[in-house]
Amino acid sequence: MSRYVTEFVGTFFLVLTIGLTVMNGTPMAPLAIGSVLMAMVYMGGHISGAHYNPAVSVAILIRGKMEARDLVPYVLAQISGAILASLAVWVILQDTFAPAPAPEAGLVTVLLAEGLFTFALSLVVLNVAADDVTAGDSSHGLAIGFTVMAGVFAVGGISGGVFNPAVGTGPILVDALMGDGTFDQLWIYWAGPLLGGVAAAGVFDLQHAD
């Protein structure tokens, strides 16, 4: 149970920070997002592995670093944390938020942006936090947080900079229920990140083939 609680809490504060910084127009929002993810990784890495992301959980499952029976509870905890955080943003700001691609961005471009940076994030997690060689290395939180921060700076204005199906699901669901949003874009934030996570697991095998 402690692992699922940790996944819930870590995802909650990640999505809460995303919602509040984006809705407030914080100029350096990606820095705040990367920083809170880094902090949550340090908070929960030794308990749950600090995935906070279904795509990362899938990559770690493929690598054999988590039990198959844990995948669904992990994902449910992550999505629940994202939903509650999105509701908290609505309570605090009396408004909803939801990620969305830029109007001029094509579908392939958006999927590529989400997939590539989820690939980068998952590959970093696999190498710094889910590999026996780097076990105990205290730099993993910094590496993971900086990867997300770089991704949001790089393609946030193109794809929404989600890289995480839970981060897509919670805000979009609450926006649809409490605001005037729709579920039209939700599949993008599952398809792109999951493809990126699966690809990262494959590349990790190639990196460690010898």
SVG drawing of the C-alpha trace seen along z (x, -y; Angstrom):
<svg xmlns="http://www.w3.org/2000/svg" viewBox="-19 -35 49 45">
<polyline fill="none" stroke="black" stroke-width="0.4" points="0.0,0.0 2.9,-2.4 4.0,-2.3 0.6,-3.2 0.2,-6.0 3.6,-7.3 2.6,-7.2 -0.6,-9.0 1.1,-11.8 4.0,-12.3 1.6,-12.5 -0.7,-14.8 2.0,-17.4 3.3,-17.2 -0.1,-17.9 -0.9,-20.5 2.3,-22.4 1.6,-22.1 -2.0,-23.5 -1.2,-26.4 1.9,-27.6 0.3,-27.3 -3.0,-28.9 -1.1,-31.7 1.0,-32.4 4.3,-31.7 7.1,-32.7 9.4,-29.9 6.7,-27.2 8.9,-24.4 11.5,-25.1 8.9,-24.8 7.5,-21.6 10.9,-20.0 11.8,-21.0 8.7,-19.5 9.2,-16.3 12.8,-16.2 11.6,-16.7 9.0,-14.0 11.5,-11.6 13.7,-12.1 10.6,-11.8 9.4,-8.5 12.2,-6.8 13.1,-4.5 9.5,-3.5 7.8,-3.1 10.5,-3.9 8.8,-7.3 7.3,-6.6 4.4,-9.1 3.7,-8.2 2.0,-5.2 4.4,-5.3 7.4,-5.1 5.7,-2.2 5.2,-0.3 8.9,-0.8 10.0,0.5 7.6,3.4 9.0,4.4 12.5,4.3 11.3,6.7 11.9,4.1 8.3,4.3 5.7,7.1 3.0,7.3 0.4,7.3 1.6,3.8 1.0,2.1 -2.7,1.5 -2.6,0.3 0.3,-2.0 -1.6,-3.5 -4.8,-3.9 -2.9,-5.6 -1.2,-8.0 -4.4,-8.8 -6.3,-9.3 -3.6,-11.7 -3.8,-13.6 -7.6,-13.9 -7.5,-15.1 -4.8,-17.6 -6.9,-18.9 -9.9,-19.3 -7.6,-21.2 -6.6,-23.6 -10.3,-24.2 -11.0,-24.8 -8.1,-27.2 -8.5,-29.2 -12.1,-28.5 -11.1,-27.4 -10.0,-24.3 -7.0,-23.6 -6.2,-21.0 -3.2,-20.3 -3.7,-20.7 -1.5,-20.8 -0.9,-24.1 -3.7,-24.7 -1.2,-24.7 0.6,-21.6 -0.1,-18.5 -1.0,-15.2 2.2,-13.5 4.2,-16.4 2.4,-16.3 2.7,-12.5 6.4,-12.7 7.0,-15.5 5.2,-13.6 6.8,-10.3 10.4,-11.5 10.5,-13.3 8.7,-10.5 11.3,-8.2 14.0,-10.4 12.4,-10.5 11.8,-6.8 15.4,-6.0 16.8,-8.3 14.7,-6.7 15.7,-3.2 19.4,-4.1 19.6,-6.2 16.9,-4.8 16.1,-1.3 19.5,0.2 21.5,2.1 24.7,0.4 23.4,-3.1 21.5,-1.9 22.1,-4.4 23.2,-7.2 21.7,-10.4 21.7,-12.2 18.7,-10.4 16.1,-13.0 18.0,-15.8 18.4,-13.9 14.7,-13.0 13.5,-16.5 15.8,-18.2 14.7,-15.9 11.0,-16.9 12.0,-20.6 13.9,-20.5 11.0,-18.7 8.5,-21.3 10.7,-24.1 11.4,-22.4 7.9,-21.3 5.4,-22.6 4.2,-25.1 3.8,-22.5 2.3,-19.4 1.4,-20.7 4.5,-19.1 2.7,-16.3 4.9,-13.2 2.6,-11.4 -0.8,-9.8 -1.8,-10.6 -1.0,-14.3 -3.1,-14.2 -6.0,-12.3 -6.6,-14.2 -6.8,-17.7 -8.8,-16.7 -11.3,-14.7 -11.9,-17.5 -12.0,-20.1 -14.7,-18.1 -16.7,-17.6 -16.3,-21.0 -15.6,-23.2 -16.3,-23.1 -13.6,-20.8 -13.8,-17.5 -11.9,-14.2 -10.9,-14.7 -7.2,-15.1 -6.9,-12.6 -5.8,-9.7 -2.8,-11.6 -1.5,-11.8 -1.7,-8.1 -0.5,-7.0 2.6,-9.2 3.9,-8.6 3.2,-4.9 5.0,-4.4 7.9,-6.4 8.1,-4.3 8.0,-1.0 10.7,-2.3 12.9,-3.3 12.7,0.2 13.9,1.6 16.8,-0.9 17.8,-0.1 18.2,3.5 20.4,2.5 22.5,0.3 23.1,3.2 23.4,6.0 27.1,6.7"/>
</svg>
